[in-house]
Amino acid sequence: MTDTPRCLVVRLPNWVGDVVMATPALAALRARFPDARLIASVRGFQHGLLRGLPAIDTLWPTEERGWAGASRRAEELRKVGCDLAVLLPNSFRTALAPWRAKVPRRVGYAANGRSWLLTDRVHAPREGRRRRPEPMPDYYLRLLEPLGAVPEAAPVSLVVSDREAEQAEACWKRWGFAPTDVVVGLNPGASFGASKLWLPEGWAQVADRLVRAGARVVLLVGPGEESIAAEIEAHAQESWVSTADSIVPLDVLKAVIRRLRVLVTNDTGPRHIASAVGVPAVVLMGPTDPRYTAYGLDRVTVLREPVACAPCHLKRCPLDHRCMEALTSEIVLAAVERWLAQPATA
């Protein structure tokens, strides 16, 4: 095994929020191995999200689906001579390609029957028979301890390029926003599942009330979330902007979010993008455990009503969605107004 790799590949998580929460681990790896080529393997549509990060030399799309996909990736790893693989997801299949490529050092959490595919097996802290919930940036940093990377607390971070900033400016003009406008973004979707979604009428009430108070509002709609936007707009009484007809890609989205005064969001990817670009976020949290995302809370207001069945982490609520139903528009508006009352940061 080599202690100083010439080339290392980091298999990043699949979810947008988890990718952002992995950026401190990327920075720690770069600090530990400043001369190594660092390849980040991540889903293709997320490349723009990470582009510009100084820790990364090369972005690869993930291609491990099935035995054939693992074989293709193994061949790529052999060709570039990777001698270290760091596997942030816990799935069995993400460890297959580095194992088939005979990468000398393969670091990952011991989970899902894949320990024999790894050379360095890290065990997560437990609470009884289950993994102990902790902020995901810390969870990913702990994985680097066998490599001698100091797991210091570090902020999540993303880079907005000049081109991305210009594209965000073009969006601003298209939506009719002036540079001096107070703009609040609403992110009503969640690719995880319906259990994370707040009520359409609640989003509409918040948007309407903000517009009446003099703010501008943009409804940030992700791919496949057009029907969610339509339900919200059906309840609207005021006029505000929706991106349902022109979905903003992730690279431009980080630049758009950077221009907001506040982002109101379900517990999903854009919440973490806001943290990475320094924008306050009001997070509506229902079925998920807040301990997994308890970082950077000086810029985040987490709204969560205690109910006996939460956190369940189910994609669909088998009951009456009481965790999200309990969050009223008055509760959400009060949190937004507290952020708007504070001075805007540059």
TAMOZI-V749262 format. One record per residue. RES is the residue in one letter. PSI is psi in whole degrees, 0 to 359 (none if undefined). OMEGA is omega in whole degrees, 0 to 359 (none if undefined). D_LAST is the distance of its C-alpha to the last C-alpha in Angstrom with 1 decimal. Layout:
# TAMOZI-V749262
res=RES psi=PSI omega=OMEGA d_last=D_LAST
res=RES psi=PSI omega=OMEGA d_last=D_LAST
This chain:
# TAMOZI-V749262
res=M psi=148 omega=180 d_last=46.9
res=T psi=139 omega=177 d_last=44.4
res=D psi=340 omega=181 d_last=42.0
res=T psi=93 omega=184 d_last=40.0
res=P psi=148 omega=171 d_last=39.4
res=R psi=328 omega=182 d_last=39.2
res=C psi=130 omega=177 d_last=37.7
res=L psi=145 omega=178 d_last=36.1
res=V psi=134 omega=178 d_last=35.2
res=V psi=116 omega=175 d_last=32.9
res=R psi=112 omega=184 d_last=33.8
res=L psi=163 omega=180 d_last=30.6
res=P psi=174 omega=183 d_last=30.9
res=N psi=327 omega=184 d_last=31.4
res=W psi=145 omega=182 d_last=28.8
res=V psi=312 omega=181 d_last=25.2
res=G psi=320 omega=179 d_last=23.9
res=D psi=324 omega=176 d_last=26.3
res=V psi=315 omega=179 d_last=25.3
res=V psi=319 omega=181 d_last=21.7
res=M psi=347 omega=176 d_last=23.1
res=A psi=354 omega=184 d_last=25.2
res=T psi=327 omega=174 d_last=22.6
res=P psi=325 omega=177 d_last=23.0
res=A psi=321 omega=177 d_last=26.7
res=L psi=317 omega=179 d_last=26.1
res=A psi=322 omega=180 d_last=24.2
res=A psi=321 omega=177 d_last=27.0
res=L psi=319 omega=178 d_last=29.7
res=R psi=319 omega=179 d_last=28.2
res=A psi=324 omega=181 d_last=28.2
res=R psi=323 omega=183 d_last=31.7
res=F psi=71 omega=187 d_last=33.1
res=P psi=336 omega=184 d_last=31.1
res=D psi=356 omega=182 d_last=33.9
res=A psi=150 omega=170 d_last=34.7
res=R psi=124 omega=182 d_last=34.0
res=L psi=117 omega=179 d_last=31.8
res=I psi=126 omega=176 d_last=32.4
res=A psi=119 omega=179 d_last=30.4
res=S psi=116 omega=187 d_last=32.6
res=V psi=158 omega=181 d_last=30.7
res=R psi=141 omega=189 d_last=31.5
res=G psi=320 omega=184 d_last=31.2
res=F psi=349 omega=180 d_last=28.8
res=Q psi=359 omega=182 d_last=26.3
res=H psi=318 omega=180 d_last=26.3
res=G psi=332 omega=178 d_last=23.3
res=L psi=320 omega=186 d_last=21.3
res=L psi=348 omega=185 d_last=22.1
res=R psi=135 omega=179 d_last=22.4
res=G psi=347 omega=178 d_last=20.7
res=L psi=127 omega=184 d_last=20.8
res=P psi=342 omega=180 d_last=22.4
res=A psi=335 omega=190 d_last=24.8
res=I psi=132 omega=173 d_last=26.6
res=D psi=321 omega=186 d_last=29.2
res=T psi=139 omega=174 d_last=30.7
res=L psi=129 omega=176 d_last=30.1
res=W psi=142 omega=170 d_last=33.3
res=P psi=147 omega=177 d_last=34.0
res=T psi=139 omega=182 d_last=35.8
res=E psi=41 omega=184 d_last=39.5
res=E psi=5 omega=185 d_last=41.4
res=R psi=120 omega=179 d_last=42.9
res=G psi=170 omega=180 d_last=46.6
res=W psi=324 omega=180 d_last=48.9
res=A psi=319 omega=178 d_last=48.6
res=G psi=319 omega=178 d_last=44.8
res=A psi=324 omega=179 d_last=45.0
res=S psi=318 omega=179 d_last=47.7
res=R psi=315 omega=180 d_last=45.5
res=R psi=323 omega=178 d_last=42.6
res=A psi=318 omega=179 d_last=45.1
res=E psi=321 omega=178 d_last=46.4
res=E psi=318 omega=180 d_last=42.9
res=L psi=322 omega=178 d_last=42.3
res=R psi=319 omega=183 d_last=45.7
res=K psi=319 omega=182 d_last=45.1
res=V psi=350 omega=177 d_last=41.9
res=G psi=37 omega=178 d_last=43.4
res=C psi=132 omega=179 d_last=40.9
res=D psi=7 omega=174 d_last=42.1
res=L psi=132 omega=175 d_last=39.6
res=A psi=128 omega=177 d_last=38.3
res=V psi=119 omega=188 d_last=35.8
res=L psi=102 omega=182 d_last=36.1
res=L psi=321 omega=175 d_last=33.4
res=P psi=158 omega=183 d_last=35.1
res=N psi=8 omega=185 d_last=38.3
res=S psi=154 omega=178 d_last=40.4
res=F psi=316 omega=189 d_last=43.8
res=R psi=334 omega=180 d_last=43.3
res=T psi=341 omega=179 d_last=40.1
res=A psi=350 omega=185 d_last=42.4
res=L psi=311 omega=185 d_last=45.2
res=A psi=312 omega=178 d_last=44.0
res=P psi=325 omega=178 d_last=43.3
res=W psi=314 omega=179 d_last=46.6
res=R psi=327 omega=180 d_last=48.5
res=A psi=354 omega=182 d_last=47.0
res=K psi=39 omega=173 d_last=48.2
res=V psi=126 omega=189 d_last=44.8
res=P psi=325 omega=182 d_last=45.9
res=R psi=127 omega=185 d_last=43.2
res=R psi=112 omega=189 d_last=41.9
res=V psi=131 omega=178 d_last=39.6
res=G psi=170 omega=175 d_last=38.9
res=Y psi=141 omega=176 d_last=39.4
res=A psi=104 omega=184 d_last=43.0
res=A psi=156 omega=172 d_last=43.1
res=N psi=37 omega=174 d_last=44.9
res=G psi=20 omega=185 d_last=48.0
res=R psi=7 omega=186 d_last=46.3
res=S psi=323 omega=183 d_last=46.8
res=W psi=346 omega=177 d_last=49.6
res=L psi=351 omega=186 d_last=47.2
res=L psi=151 omega=171 d_last=45.0
res=T psi=328 omega=179 d_last=45.8
res=D psi=111 omega=184 d_last=43.2
res=R psi=121 omega=180 d_last=43.1
res=V psi=138 omega=181 d_last=40.5
res=H psi=125 omega=180 d_last=41.3
res=A psi=147 omega=176 d_last=38.7
res=P psi=145 omega=185 d_last=39.1
res=R psi=153 omega=166 d_last=41.3
res=E psi=97 omega=187 d_last=41.9
res=G psi=236 omega=181 d_last=45.5
res=R psi=357 omega=184 d_last=46.0
res=R psi=158 omega=176 d_last=42.4
res=R psi=139 omega=179 d_last=39.3
res=R psi=125 omega=178 d_last=37.2
res=P psi=136 omega=177 d_last=33.9
res=E psi=161 omega=179 d_last=30.9
res=P psi=134 omega=184 d_last=27.3
res=M psi=326 omega=175 d_last=27.6
res=P psi=321 omega=178 d_last=25.4
res=D psi=322 omega=180 d_last=28.0
res=Y psi=316 omega=179 d_last=30.9
res=Y psi=323 omega=179 d_last=30.0
res=L psi=323 omega=179 d_last=29.5
res=R psi=329 omega=181 d_last=32.9
res=L psi=340 omega=184 d_last=34.5
res=L psi=355 omega=184 d_last=33.8
res=E psi=321 omega=178 d_last=35.8
res=P psi=342 omega=182 d_last=39.0
res=L psi=358 omega=181 d_last=37.3
res=G psi=12 omega=176 d_last=36.3
res=A psi=125 omega=183 d_last=32.6
res=V psi=120 omega=183 d_last=31.1
res=P psi=61 omega=179 d_last=29.5
res=E psi=149 omega=176 d_last=26.7
res=A psi=131 omega=180 d_last=23.9
res=A psi=147 omega=180 d_last=21.0
res=P psi=152 omega=170 d_last=17.9
res=V psi=151 omega=185 d_last=18.2
res=S psi=146 omega=172 d_last=16.4
res=L psi=157 omega=180 d_last=16.3
res=V psi=131 omega=174 d_last=15.5
res=V psi=117 omega=181 d_last=14.3
res=S psi=167 omega=176 d_last=16.5
res=D psi=319 omega=180 d_last=16.3
res=R psi=317 omega=180 d_last=19.0
res=E psi=323 omega=177 d_last=17.4
res=A psi=320 omega=178 d_last=14.3
res=E psi=322 omega=178 d_last=16.9
res=Q psi=324 omega=176 d_last=18.9
res=A psi=321 omega=177 d_last=16.1
res=E psi=321 omega=177 d_last=15.7
res=A psi=320 omega=176 d_last=19.5
res=C psi=315 omega=180 d_last=19.4
res=W psi=314 omega=181 d_last=17.0
res=K psi=319 omega=180 d_last=19.6
res=R psi=326 omega=181 d_last=22.5
res=W psi=354 omega=178 d_last=21.5
res=G psi=23 omega=180 d_last=21.2
res=F psi=138 omega=174 d_last=17.5
res=A psi=156 omega=179 d_last=16.0
res=P psi=332 omega=183 d_last=12.4
res=T psi=355 omega=182 d_last=12.4
res=D psi=144 omega=170 d_last=14.0
res=V psi=111 omega=186 d_last=13.1
res=V psi=127 omega=176 d_last=14.1
res=V psi=130 omega=177 d_last=15.6
res=G psi=139 omega=176 d_last=17.1
res=L psi=126 omega=180 d_last=20.6
res=N psi=95 omega=190 d_last=22.2
res=P psi=356 omega=185 d_last=25.8
res=G psi=176 omega=175 d_last=27.6
res=A psi=113 omega=183 d_last=28.6
res=S psi=345 omega=179 d_last=30.8
res=F psi=315 omega=182 d_last=32.3
res=G psi=172 omega=186 d_last=34.5
res=A psi=338 omega=184 d_last=35.1
res=S psi=337 omega=180 d_last=35.0
res=K psi=354 omega=188 d_last=31.2
res=L psi=133 omega=172 d_last=30.9
res=W psi=171 omega=187 d_last=30.2
res=L psi=138 omega=178 d_last=32.3
res=P psi=318 omega=181 d_last=31.9
res=E psi=330 omega=177 d_last=32.6
res=G psi=314 omega=177 d_last=30.0
res=W psi=317 omega=181 d_last=27.2
res=A psi=319 omega=179 d_last=28.7
res=Q psi=318 omega=178 d_last=28.8
res=V psi=314 omega=180 d_last=25.2
res=A psi=313 omega=182 d_last=24.2
res=D psi=315 omega=182 d_last=26.6
res=R psi=322 omega=178 d_last=25.6
res=L psi=318 omega=179 d_last=21.9
res=V psi=318 omega=179 d_last=23.0
res=R psi=333 omega=180 d_last=25.3
res=A psi=359 omega=176 d_last=22.7
res=G psi=2 omega=179 d_last=20.7
res=A psi=164 omega=170 d_last=18.2
res=R psi=148 omega=186 d_last=18.4
res=V psi=136 omega=172 d_last=19.6
res=V psi=127 omega=176 d_last=20.0
res=L psi=111 omega=183 d_last=22.6
res=L psi=112 omega=188 d_last=21.9
res=V psi=129 omega=179 d_last=25.4
res=G psi=171 omega=178 d_last=26.5
res=P psi=133 omega=180 d_last=29.8
res=G psi=2 omega=182 d_last=32.8
res=E psi=14 omega=183 d_last=30.9
res=E psi=323 omega=180 d_last=32.0
res=S psi=326 omega=176 d_last=34.6
res=I psi=315 omega=179 d_last=32.1
res=A psi=320 omega=180 d_last=30.1
res=A psi=319 omega=178 d_last=33.4
res=E psi=319 omega=180 d_last=34.3
res=I psi=314 omega=182 d_last=31.1
res=E psi=332 omega=178 d_last=31.5
res=A psi=337 omega=179 d_last=35.1
res=H psi=356 omega=188 d_last=34.0
res=A psi=145 omega=174 d_last=31.4
res=Q psi=339 omega=180 d_last=32.2
res=E psi=175 omega=180 d_last=29.1
res=S psi=128 omega=175 d_last=27.6
res=W psi=172 omega=189 d_last=24.5
res=V psi=138 omega=171 d_last=23.6
res=S psi=141 omega=179 d_last=25.1
res=T psi=16 omega=183 d_last=24.8
res=A psi=328 omega=182 d_last=28.4
res=D psi=353 omega=180 d_last=29.9
res=S psi=82 omega=185 d_last=27.4
res=I psi=132 omega=180 d_last=26.2
res=V psi=121 omega=179 d_last=22.9
res=P psi=162 omega=187 d_last=23.6
res=L psi=322 omega=182 d_last=21.8
res=D psi=322 omega=179 d_last=20.3
res=V psi=328 omega=181 d_last=18.7
res=L psi=319 omega=180 d_last=18.0
res=K psi=327 omega=178 d_last=15.5
res=A psi=323 omega=177 d_last=13.6
res=V psi=313 omega=181 d_last=14.2
res=I psi=324 omega=180 d_last=13.2
res=R psi=335 omega=182 d_last=9.8
res=R psi=352 omega=181 d_last=9.3
res=L psi=155 omega=169 d_last=10.8
res=R psi=321 omega=180 d_last=10.1
res=V psi=145 omega=170 d_last=13.0
res=L psi=128 omega=173 d_last=15.7
res=V psi=127 omega=192 d_last=19.2
res=T psi=151 omega=165 d_last=21.5
res=N psi=175 omega=180 d_last=24.9
res=D psi=83 omega=187 d_last=25.2
res=T psi=181 omega=190 d_last=24.7
res=G psi=310 omega=182 d_last=22.8
res=P psi=334 omega=174 d_last=19.6
res=R psi=318 omega=183 d_last=19.1
res=H psi=328 omega=174 d_last=18.8
res=I psi=317 omega=178 d_last=16.7
res=A psi=315 omega=178 d_last=14.0
res=S psi=321 omega=184 d_last=14.5
res=A psi=337 omega=180 d_last=14.4
res=V psi=10 omega=171 d_last=11.0
res=G psi=27 omega=181 d_last=9.4
res=V psi=134 omega=178 d_last=9.9
res=P psi=146 omega=180 d_last=12.3
res=A psi=140 omega=170 d_last=15.8
res=V psi=117 omega=189 d_last=19.0
res=V psi=125 omega=178 d_last=21.9
res=L psi=109 omega=188 d_last=25.4
res=M psi=130 omega=179 d_last=27.8
res=G psi=282 omega=190 d_last=31.5
res=P psi=354 omega=185 d_last=33.9
res=T psi=156 omega=182 d_last=31.9
res=D psi=119 omega=184 d_last=31.8
res=P psi=346 omega=181 d_last=28.4
res=R psi=336 omega=180 d_last=29.3
res=Y psi=340 omega=183 d_last=28.8
res=T psi=24 omega=184 d_last=25.0
res=A psi=72 omega=176 d_last=24.5
res=Y psi=157 omega=177 d_last=21.6
res=G psi=35 omega=188 d_last=18.0
res=L psi=355 omega=174 d_last=19.0
res=D psi=346 omega=179 d_last=16.5
res=R psi=16 omega=184 d_last=14.2
res=V psi=134 omega=169 d_last=17.2
res=T psi=116 omega=179 d_last=19.8
res=V psi=121 omega=178 d_last=23.1
res=L psi=119 omega=183 d_last=25.6
res=R psi=123 omega=178 d_last=29.1
res=E psi=128 omega=183 d_last=32.4
res=P psi=123 omega=173 d_last=35.2
res=V psi=152 omega=189 d_last=38.1
res=A psi=332 omega=186 d_last=41.1
res=C psi=358 omega=181 d_last=40.8
res=A psi=147 omega=0 d_last=37.2
res=P psi=134 omega=180 d_last=36.0
res=C psi=334 omega=181 d_last=38.4
res=H psi=26 omega=175 d_last=36.3
res=L psi=145 omega=180 d_last=38.5
res=K psi=331 omega=177 d_last=37.3
res=R psi=135 omega=181 d_last=39.3
res=C psi=126 omega=178 d_last=40.2
res=P psi=357 omega=183 d_last=44.0
res=L psi=242 omega=185 d_last=43.9
res=D psi=20 omega=178 d_last=42.0
res=H psi=37 omega=187 d_last=38.3
res=R psi=332 omega=181 d_last=38.1
res=C psi=324 omega=179 d_last=35.0
res=M psi=328 omega=177 d_last=32.9
res=E psi=330 omega=183 d_last=35.1
res=A psi=343 omega=179 d_last=34.4
res=L psi=112 omega=181 d_last=30.8
res=T psi=163 omega=178 d_last=30.9
res=S psi=330 omega=178 d_last=28.4
res=E psi=319 omega=178 d_last=28.3
res=I psi=315 omega=182 d_last=27.2
res=V psi=315 omega=181 d_last=24.4
res=L psi=320 omega=180 d_last=23.3
res=A psi=320 omega=179 d_last=23.3
res=A psi=319 omega=179 d_last=20.9
res=V psi=317 omega=182 d_last=18.5
res=E psi=327 omega=177 d_last=18.8
res=R psi=321 omega=177 d_last=18.0
res=W psi=320 omega=181 d_last=14.5
res=L psi=334 omega=180 d_last=14.1
res=A psi=345 omega=179 d_last=15.3
res=Q psi=154 omega=180 d_last=12.5
res=P psi=142 omega=177 d_last=9.6
res=A psi=143 omega=177 d_last=6.6
res=T psi=152 omega=181 d_last=3.8
res=A psi=none omega=none d_last=0.0
